[in-house]
Amino acid sequence: MNTDTCSAYLLQRIRCIISLPDEQLVATGTDFLFPTASTVASTLNFAMVFLLIYPEVQTKMQQEMDTVVGRDRLPTLDDRARSVETSVLIKNIIRNIAVLT
């Protein structure tokens, strides 16, 4: 959950400006968490469909992953700076989802 939202909520409770029940905090937290889960699923679905439609992009991304990461370990955040093509692909997928919705 957003730190600013939590801080504001707790400050209001401490100062007794607004008496908000605990259920309100739970509802706000749920609103933050569950839309995120559906957004991630939608993004992954769109990415899979995109890569199936454009196998040349998938091949290019796989070659980059093989070069940057190799096949003996999982990628880490440290690999991100050297994974230019993959970063561009992810940004384009997110941009296209925003356009389509």
FIPA-483408 format. One line per 10 residues: their letters; for each residue z, y, x of N, C-alpha, C. Coordinates in steps of 0.1 Angstrom, whole numbers, plus 2048, in hexadecimal, padded with zeros to 3 digits. Layout:
<pakols>
A = Z:Y:X:Z:Y:X:Z:Y:X ~ ...
</pakols>
This chain:
<pakols>
MNTDTCSAYL = 800:7F4:808:800:800:800:800:80C:809 ~ 7FB:817:804:7FA:824:80C:808:829:80F ~ 80A:82C:81C:817:830:820:81B:83D:819 ~ 811:846:817:814:853:810:819:851:802 ~ 813:847:7FB:817:844:7ED:825:83F:7ED ~ 828:836:7F6:836:830:7F6:840:83B:7FA ~ 83C:843:804:846:84E:808:848:857:7FC ~ 83E:85B:7F5:83F:865:7EA:848:85E:7DF ~ 846:852:7DC:84D:84B:7D2:85C:84A:7D6 ~ 85F:846:7E2:86D:845:7E7:874:853:7E7
LQRIRCIISL = 86D:85D:7EC:872:86B:7EC:876:86F:7DE ~ 86D:86C:7D4:870:870:7C6:87C:869:7C1 ~ 87E:85C:7C5:88A:855:7C0:896:85A:7C7 ~ 895:85D:7D4:8A1:862:7DB:8A5:870:7D5 ~ 89C:878:7D3:89F:886:7CE:8A2:886:7BF ~ 89F:87B:7B8:8A1:87A:7AA:899:884:7A2 ~ 88E:888:7A8:885:892:7A1:87F:88A:795 ~ 87B:87E:797:875:876:78C:87B:869:78D ~ 880:864:782:886:857:782:87B:84D:77F ~ 876:846:78A:86C:83C:788:871:82E:789
PDEQLVATGT = 86E:826:780:874:818:781:86D:810:78C ~ 873:805:790:86E:7FD:79A:860:7F7:795 ~ 85F:7F5:788:853:7EF:783:847:7F8:786 ~ 849:805:786:83F:80F:78A:83A:80D:798 ~ 843:80A:7A1:83F:808:7AF:837:7FB:7B0 ~ 83B:7F0:7A9:834:7E4:7A9:826:7E6:7A3 ~ 825:7ED:798:818:7F0:792:80E:7F7:79B ~ 814:801:7A2:80C:809:7AC:807:800:7B7 ~ 810:7F8:7BC:80D:7EF:7C7:802:7E5:7C3 ~ 803:7E0:7B7:7F9:7D7:7B2:7EB:7DE:7B1
DFLFPTASTV = 7EB:7EA:7AC:7DF:7F2:7AB:7D8:7F3:7B9 ~ 7E0:7F5:7C3:7DA:7F6:7D1:7D5:7E9:7D6 ~ 7DC:7DE:7D4:7D9:7D1:7DA:7CE:7CA:7D3 ~ 7CE:7C9:7C6:7C4:7C0:7C0:7B6:7C6:7C0 ~ 7B3:7D3:7BE:7A6:7D7:7C0:7A0:7D5:7CE ~ 7A9:7D5:7D8:7A4:7D2:7E5:79F:7C4:7E6 ~ 7A6:7BB:7E1:7A2:7AD:7E1:794:7AB:7DB ~ 792:7B1:7D0:784:7B0:7C9:77A:7B7:7D1 ~ 77D:7C2:7D7:773:7C9:7DF:76F:7C1:7EB ~ 778:7BB:7F2:775:7B2:7FE:76C:7A7:7F9
ASTLNFAMVF = 770:7A1:7EE:767:795:7EA:759:79A:7E6 ~ 758:7A5:7E0:74B:7AB:7DC:743:7AE:7E9 ~ 749:7B4:7F3:743:7B7:7FF:73E:7AB:807 ~ 746:7A0:807:742:794:80E:737:78D:806 ~ 737:78D:7F9:72C:787:7F1:71F:78F:7F4 ~ 720:79C:7F4:714:7A4:7F6:70E:7A1:804 ~ 717:7A0:80E:713:79D:81C:70C:790:81D ~ 712:786:817:70C:779:817:6FE:779:811 ~ 6FC:77F:805:6EF:780:7FF:6E5:787:808 ~ 6EA:793:80E:6E2:79B:816:6DD:792:822
LLIYPEVQTK = 6E6:78B:828:6E2:783:834:6D9:777:830 ~ 6DA:772:824:6D1:767:820:6C3:76D:81D ~ 6C2:779:818:6B5:77F:815:6AE:784:822 ~ 6B6:788:82C:6B1:78D:838:6B6:784:844 ~ 6B0:778:845:6B5:76F:850:6B3:775:85E ~ 6A9:77E:860:6A7:783:86D:6B3:78C:871 ~ 6BA:792:867:6C6:79A:86A:6D1:791:86E ~ 6D2:786:866:6DC:77C:869:6DB:776:877 ~ 6CE:773:87B:6CC:76E:889:6D0:778:893 ~ 6CC:785:891:6CF:78F:89B:6DE:791:89C
MQQEMDTVVG = 6E6:790:891:6F4:792:891:6FA:786:898 ~ 6F5:77A:896:6FA:76D:89C:6F8:76E:8AB ~ 6ED:773:8AF:6EA:774:8BE:6F4:77E:8C4 ~ 6F6:789:8BD:700:793:8C3:70E:78D:8C4 ~ 712:785:8B9:71F:77F:8BA:720:775:8C5 ~ 715:76D:8C7:715:763:8D2:716:76A:8DF ~ 710:776:8E1:710:77D:8ED:71E:784:8F0 ~ 723:78A:8E6:72F:792:8E7:73B:789:8E7 ~ 73C:780:8DD:748:778:8DB:747:76A:8E2 ~ 73B:764:8E1:739:757:8E5:73D:74D:8DA
RDRLPTLDDR = 73C:740:8DD:73F:736:8D3:74C:72F:8D5 ~ 754:733:8DF:761:72C:8E2:76D:733:8DC ~ 76B:73F:8D5:777:746:8D0:772:74E:8C4 ~ 77C:753:8BC:77A:75C:8B1:779:76A:8B6 ~ 771:772:8AE:770:781:8B2:77E:788:8B0 ~ 780:792:8B8:78C:79A:8B7:787:7A9:8B5 ~ 791:7B1:8B3:78E:7C0:8B1:788:7C6:8BE ~ 78C:7C0:8C9:787:7C4:8D6:778:7C2:8D7 ~ 772:7B9:8D0:764:7B6:8D0:75C:7C0:8C8 ~ 762:7C7:8C0:75C:7D0:8B6:753:7DB:8BD
ARSVETSVLI = 758:7E0:8C8:751:7EB:8CF:744:7E6:8D5 ~ 743:7D9:8D8:737:7D3:8DE:72E:7CD:8D4 ~ 732:7CD:8C7:72A:7C6:8BC:724:7D1:8B4 ~ 71A:7D8:8BA:714:7E3:8B4:70C:7DF:8A7 ~ 703:7D5:8A9:6FB:7D1:89E:703:7CC:892 ~ 70E:7C5:895:716:7C0:88A:71D:7CB:883 ~ 722:7D5:88B:729:7E1:885:71F:7E8:87C ~ 713:7EA:880:709:7F1:878:706:7E9:86C ~ 705:7DC:86D:702:7D4:861:70E:7D5:857 ~ 71A:7D5:85B:725:7D6:852:726:7E3:84B
KNIIRNIAVL = 723:7EE:853:723:7FC:84D:718:7FD:843 ~ 70C:7F7:846:701:7F7:83C:704:7F0:82F ~ 70B:7E4:831:70E:7DC:825:718:7E4:81C ~ 722:7EB:822:72B:7F3:81B:724:7FF:814 ~ 71B:805:81C:714:810:816:70B:80C:80A ~ 705:801:80C:6FC:7FC:801:704:7F8:7F4 ~ 710:7F2:7F7:718:7EF:7EB:71C:7FC:7E4 ~ 720:806:7EB:724:813:7E5:718:819:7DD ~ 70C:817:7E2:700:81C:7DB:6FE:814:7CE ~ 700:807:7CF:6FD:7FE:7C3:707:7FF:7B8
T = 713:803:7BC:71E:803:7B2:720:811:7AC
</pakols>
